[in-house]
Amino acid sequence: MSNLKEISTSPLIRSSFIYVFCEGVNKAIPFLLLPFITHYLTPADYGVVTNFNVYVQIISVFCYLSTAGALPVMFHKLEKKDVRLYVSNMILLNTYATVASSIIALCLSGIIDKSLNLPSIFQLYAIITVWFTSITNINMILWRCEEKPFKFGFYQISQTALNAFSTIVFVIIMLLGWQGRVYSMMFATIVFGIISLGILYKRGYLSFTVSKEYVRSTLFYALPIIPHALSFWFRSGADKIMLTEMCGLSENGLYSVAMTWGAIVTMFLTSFNNAYAPYLYKKLSFFDKDRKGTLVEQKHLVRLIWRSIFFLFFFVIIAFLISALLIKLMYDSSYYGSLIFLPFVMIAQFFSGCYLMFVCFIHYTFKTKCLGMITFSLSLFQIGMSFLLIKCIGAVGAAISSAIVEAIIFLLIAQYAMKVYKLPWFAFRN
């Protein structure tokens, strides 16, 4: 009982629940807006918006996502004055990467337009969006490192609210179609990117001092992470490109609607993981002090994991049934085609949740090199499988391949986690 009270009053756990709440509100705003948007956008229009987001995700991997993970690590290793210098050089490095990406994108503009149905000017808009997002991302990471969840959550929700409001203006009032949806995302990102620059400047995180040491250390961390970061895009973005090329924008839009409902499950999984991960790391550090003397607690943890997976199975079934019903009730009939994708999207979400239960053990042991090899190689495998299945059975093949690959990733990651961290994994009884 005392242990339970200690956990419930922990600042770390309290912060986790604040992030859970903010994540829920943040995801709820665009989700509630979606049914209204679909009345003004055709499935083909929605497909173009999806492709814009795909392009943003690709550019983001090279411009800032791969460097972002280094900041939390260095934040606790450096003195405050050195953290400020590190942040400035990270912004400088991200800016160089954005400029380089712009030059490469300009050379490939025609190919990108053909693949994504995205005009050159909107490719430029995507790159601008990515740079301002990188500034906001650094600002948000610093708040998380400083354990300021209220500032983090308020800022995140405010940006999403501005995005939603500007969508109403550009899409519903001004009737600008898919271009209006892109303008709204770009507007909100630029506004909060400028605000983030002001906050970073006010707090002394901006300087013009270049540190080759910090640039090298960031690159040393970031470059090996790129394949792992790309694997997430391969498992989502590449499918959308193939659907656009092989089946048309309408099918891509329908698949994206099903993915949106699957994202509701993702929101709950992310929220649970925000609370589960710190709890798990605390348990594992406790086990490491006395492996033999904590055998009972180890068995309790193992049973918690298997019970969570069992609960997740039924949660996903309920989410599928509710999602199917609400699509019928809330959407125009032209979007009913998304229902064929929904079962496979939910299966993929189930295995993604199971994966989260085990991948934390790999992070805890710092044995992440194999993790990148597994996710990247299977992402490439998914591209090939999606191509073959789309060609044989149509657009639903993309959703089927995603579900299959998520299941394989879970099985391999679970097996690897059990290998790198020994627990009584199959002790279902005391």
N, C-alpha and C positions, 0 to 999 in steps of 0.2 A: 504493500500500500504506500509506503514511504517512497519507494522507487517511482511509482506512478505519479505521486504528487511532485516529486523532483522533476520528472520529465515535463509534466503539464505546466510547471512554473518556469521552465528554462527559457531564457531570452532567445535562444536559437529557435526553439519550437514556436514561440510566440511570433517571431519574425516570419517563420515559414508559413504560418496561418494567415498573416497579413498578405504575403505574396500570393497565397491561394485565393484569397478574396479578391485582390486586385486583378489577378489573372482572369478570374471568372467574370468580373465586370468588364474588363478590357475586351474579352472575347465575345461577351454578350451584345455589346453595342453594334458591331458590324453584322453579327448574326441576325439580330432583330431587324436590321435595315435591309437585309438581303431580299426578303419577299417583295419589298417595295421596288427595289432596283430591278428585279426580274420582270416587272411590268413595263419597264421602259427600255430594257435591253433584251434583244433576241439571244437565243443560245449562241449564235455566231458572234455577236457582240461580246458576250460574256467570255467566249473563247479567246478573243483578242486581249481582253483585260487579263485573263489568266496567263497568256503568253508574255505580256508585259511584266507580270510578276515573276515569271520563270526567268526572263532575261535579267531582271534585277537580282534574283537569287544567284545566278551564275556570276555576274560581275562582283557581287558582294563577297563571294568566296575568295577572290583574288585581291580585292581592295581593302577588306578589313576583317572578315570573319576569321581568317586563319591567324591573325595577330591578336584577336580579342582575348583569347584564352591566356595569353602571357601576362596580361595586366594584373589579374587577381593573384597570380603567383608572385610577381615582382613587388606588388603592393606591400606584402608582409615581409619581404626580404630587404627592402631598401629603406633608408631614412626618408622622412617626408619631403625634404628638399630634393632628394634624388628621384623620388616618385614624380614630382612635378617636371623634372627634366625628362624623365622617361616618357611621360604622357605627351609632352611637346614633340619628342622625336617619333613617337608612335603616330601622331597626327601627320607629321612630315612624311613618314614612310607611307602611310595610307594615301596621302595626296599624290606622291610619286606613282604609286600603284594605280591610282585612278587615272592619272594622265596617260600612263603607259597603256592601260586598258582602253582608253578613248582612242588612242592612235591605232591600236590593233582593231578595235571595233569599226573605225572609219574605213579601214582597208577591207573589212569583211562585211560592210554594210549591205551589199546586194545579197550575199548569201544569207545573212540574218533575216532580211526582209522576206526572202523566199521561204525560209524555214518557219518563221514565226508570224508572217503576215503583219510585220511591224515596220512602219515607215521609218526612214532614217532620222527624222526629227524626233520621233518618240524613242528611238534608241538613244539619242542624246539626252532626252529627258530622263531616261532610266539611269544613265551615268551620273547626272546631276543629283538625282534622288539618292543614289548610293553614297555619294560623298557626304551629303548632309546627314544621312542616316548614320554614317560612321562617327560623326561628331557626337550625335545624340547617344550612340551606343557607348562611347567612352565615358560620357557624363553619367550614364545609367550604371555602368560597371563600377565607377568610383563610389556611387551611393551604396551599391550592394557591398562593396568592400568595407565601407565605413559603417555598415549595419544601420542604414537609414531607410528602412522599407517604406515608411510613409511618404517620404519625398519621391522615392522610386515609383511607388504605385500611383500617387497623384499625378506625376508628370506623364506616366504611361497612359493613364486614363484620359487625361486632358488632350493629349495628341490624338488619341483614337476618337474622342468626341469631336474635335475640330475636323478630322477626316470625315466623319459621318455628316456633320453639318454642311461642309463644303460639297459633299456628294449630293445632298438634297438640293443645294443651289445649282450645281453644274448639270446634274443629270435630270432631276425631277422638275425644277423650275425653268432652267435655261434650255433643257432638252438637247444637250450636246452629245448624247449617246455614250459610246464607250470612251470617246475622247474626254468627255466630262468626268468619267470615273478616274481616268489617269490624271487629269488636272487636279482633282480633289486630293489624291494620294500625294502628288508632287507638292501641292500647296502646303498641306499639313506638315510634310517632312521638312520643307525648306524653312517654314516658320519656326518649328521647334529646333531645327539645326542651328539657326541664327541665335535663338534663345540659349541653346546649349553652349555655343561659342562665348556668349556674354557671361554665362555662369562660370565657365572654365577660366575665362580671363579675370573675372572678379575674384576667384579663389586662387589665382596665381599659378594656374597650370599651363599658361601659354607663355612661351619665350622663344627667342630666335637663336638659341644656342644649340648647335648641332653636336651630338655625341655619337661618334662612330661606334663606340663600344655598345651603346644601347641599341643602335640600329642593327648591329651584327647579332646581338643577343636575341632581339625580336625575330630577325630572319631565321636564326638557328632554331627557334621554337616553331615558327610559322610554316616553314617550307615542308617539313615532314607531315604536318597536319593537313595540308592541301588535299591529298588523296582521300583522307577520311572525311573531310568537309565536303568534297565533291560527291562522295558516295551517297549522301543524303539527297543531293540534287538529282543524281542519276536515277534514284529510286522514285522520284516524283516528276521532275522537270522533263527528263528525256521521254517519258511516256506521253506527256502532253504534246511535245514536238511531233512524235510519231503519229499521234492521233490527228493532229492538224494536217500533216502531210498525207496520211493514208485514208483518213475517214472524213476529214473536213472540220471546220471550226465548230459546227453545231454539236457534233459528238464530243469534241473536247470540252465544250461548255457544259454538256450534260454530265460528263464524268466529273467535272470540277464541282458541280452542285452536289453530287454524291460525296465527294471528298470533303466538302464544307460540312456536311452532316457528320461525317466521320471525325472531323476536327473537334466536334463536341466531346467525343470520347477522349481525344488527345488532350483536351483542356483538363479533364478530370484526371487523366493519367499524369500529366505534368504537375498538377496541383498535389496529387498524392505523392509523387516522387520528390517534390520539394520538402515534404515533411518526412518521407521515408528515408531519404539519403542521409541527412544528418543523424537521424535516429540510428541507422545502420552503422555509420562510421563510429559513433559513440560505443555501440555494442561491440564492434570488432576490436576497438582499442582496449576495451575491457577484457575481451577474450584473450588478447595477445599477452596480457600480464600473467594469466594463469590458465593455460589451455585445459589442463586436466580438471582443475577445480571448478570450471565453468561449464562442464558438460551438460548439465541440466538446462542452463540458460541457452546453450547452443541449440539444443533440441527444440526449445520453445521458439527460437528465432526461425529455425527451419520449418516448423509447423505453421508459423505466421506467414511465411512466404508461400507455402503450398495452399493455405487457406485463402490468401489474397488472390492467387491465380484462379482458384475455384470460384470466388466471388466475382472476379473480373469476367469470367465466362458468362455468368448469368446477367451481369450488368450489360455486356455487349449485346446479348440477345434482346433484352428489354429496349436498349437504345435503338437497335435495328427496327423493332416493331413500331416504336413511337416515331422514329424518323420517317418510315414508310407512310405512316398515317398522316403526318404533318405535311409531307410533300404533296399528298393527294388533296389536302384541305387548303394549303396556303399558296400553292403555285398554279400558274397557268398550265393548261393541259399540254402545251408544247414542251414542258419540262418533265413530263411523266416518264420519258425515256431514261431518266437518271436512275429509275428504280432498278433497272437490270444490273447496274454497277454496285448498288448499295450493299448486297450481301457480302461481296468479295472485299469491299472497302472495310466493312466491319470485321471480317475475319483478319484482315491485315492489321487492323487496330488492336485486336485481341493479342496477336503474337508480338506486336510492338510493345504492349503493356507487359507481357511476360518477359520480354527482353530487358525492360527497365528494372525488373526485380533482381536480375543477375549481373548486369553490366557494372553496377556499383562496386562489386567485389573486385573487378579488374581494375577500375580506377583506384581503388583503395591500395592495391598492391603495386601500382605504377607499371604494370606489365601490359602496356597499351599498344605496343608495336603489332602484336598479333591481332588485336582488335581492328586496327586499320586495314590489315591484310584481308581479314574476313569480310568486312563491310564493303571494301572497294571491289574486291574480286567478285563478290556476289552481286554487286550493283551492275557490273559489266555483264554478268550472266543474265540479269533481269532484262537488260536492253535487248539482248539476243532473243530471249524467250518472248518478250513482248512483241518484237517484230514478227516472229513466226506465228504467234497466237493471233495477233491482229489480222495477219494475212489469211489465216485459216478460218477463224470464227468471228472476225469483226472486232469492233471497238472494245467489247467486253474482255477481250484477251489481255488488254493492258491491266485491268483490275485483277484478273485471275493470276497473272504472272507476279503482280505485287504481293498478293496474298501468299503465294507459294514461297517467294523469296524471303518474306518476313518470317515465315515459319522456319525455314532453313537457318536463317540468321539466329533466331531464338535458340534453336537446338544446339548450334555450334557455340554460341556465346555461353549458354548455360553449362555445356560440357566443359568449356575452357575455364569458366568461373569456378566450377567445382574442383578443377585441377589446381588452380593457383591459390585457392583458399579452402583448406580442408575443414569441413564440417560434417556432422552426421546427417548427410543430405537425405537419406531415405529412412531416418528414424521417425516413423509416424506415431510411435507410441513411446511412453515413458520407459 
